[in-house]
Amino acid sequence: MSDNQAVIRRMFEDVINEGRLELVDVLFDPAFTSETPQGILDRDAFRQYVKDWRVGFSDVHCHVGDFVEEGDSIAWSVRAKGTHDGEFMGIPATGRTVEFDSLNIAVMRNGRGYRHKVVMDTGAMLAQLGLVPDQGRGEGQEA
């Protein structure tokens, strides 16, 4: 496992899965930005993003894999799963479990996350929450 892969794994295992938000300043460059479905986030906004996910899905778990790396650029997949047991993005808890995929691309700088972009299957998540019709996507099916 490369150093960059180890940093990415810590971002998901420690920061997102365990909620260790104090590690954001260790693992993310001071000029870090993340492009998400909710907008472009700096380190402080990313901390809030993780808090919001952990409030909405207190058992959230992200499994990281499928790394592709060249120099300081790295891409990976994430399989996220959690129970919607709290408010999330203004949506009251549904009690439903979601499981969906995302693809991530990043540039690392000095061993820390510098630029990040995530493309999430939000359609699958919203369908699993019962908020939009299921368009035939199910667990493990491609969009």
N, C-alpha and C positions, 0 to 999 in steps of 0.2 A: 504494500500500500504506500502510495506517495505521501509526502508531507501535506500537499493540498487536499488529497482525499481524507486524510486524518482530520484536518481542520473542518472540512465539510461535514464529516460524520459527527464531530463534536457540536457543530452548529445545530444539527438536528437532534442528536441524542441528548445533549446537555441543555441547550437553550430551549428548544421547542418541546421535546418530550418530557423533560424534567422541570422546565420553567426556571432554569438558572440564568436569569436575565443579567446578572452581574458580569457574565462572561461575554456579553455583546462587546464591551470595550476591549476585551482581550482578543477576541476572534475576528472582529470587524475593524477595518481601517477607519481612522477618523473621518475620512471623506467618503465613506461607504454610501452607496445608494442601491436600492432594490426596487425594481419595477414589478409591481404586483397588480392583480385585478382591482385593488383598492387605490392604486395610484403609485407615485414614486415616493419612496420612503428613505429618510436618513436613519442614522442609528437610533435616535430617540423614537422616531415614528415606528421603526421596526420593533422596538421593545413593546410599544403599545399594541402593535399588530399581533405579536405573540401573546400578550396578555388577553386580547380580545378572543383569539382562538381558544385559549385555555379556559376562559370563562364560558364560552359557547359549547366547548367540547372538552370537559374536564379530564377525560381519559384519552385525549388525542395522542396518537402514536404515528410517527412517520418512519417508514422503512426506506433507507437510502440504498441505491444500487446503480448498476449500469453506467459506471464512470467511463468517460472518454476525455482524454487530457492531452494537451499539447502546449508546452511551455507554461505560461501563467494562465492559460485559458482552460476551463474545465466545464464539462457538462455531466449531468446525472439525472436519474429518475427518482421520483418519490412516490410511494404508495402510502396515502394518509388514511387513517381510520379513526373514528371517534363517535361517541354518542352525543347527540345534540341535547344537552341537559341544562343549558343556560342560554340567555339571550345572545344572539350573534348577528351583527349587522342589522339590528333592529328587529330581528325575527325571534319571536318568543320560542322557548324550548319546545321541541316536538317529541322528544324522547326517542327519536329514530336514530339508527346507526347509519353512518355514511362511510363509504370506502371509495376513494377515487385516486386518480393518478395526476401527476404533474411532471413537467420537464423543466429543468433548470439549467441556466448557463451563467457562468461567472468568470470574472477576471480576478485573479489574486494579486496582491501587492505586498511585498515583504512578509509573506507567510500569513496574510490575513485577507478576508473577503473585502473586495474593493468595489466591483460592479456586479450586480446580480439581476437576472430577469427570470421570472417564473411564468410558465403557461400552464394553467390549471384547468382540469375538466370540471368547470363550475356547473355546466349543464347536468352532468351526472350527479353532482352533489345536491343541486336544487331539486332534481327529480326524486332523489332518495329522501329528501326532506318533505316531499309531497307538495312542493311549491310550483312546479311546472310539470307538464306531462312527460312521461318517460318516452324518449324517442328511440326505444329499442336498444339502448345501451344498458348493459348489465355488468355485474362484477366480472372483471377480467376481459371485457370486450373492448375493442378499440373504438374510438370516436369516429 
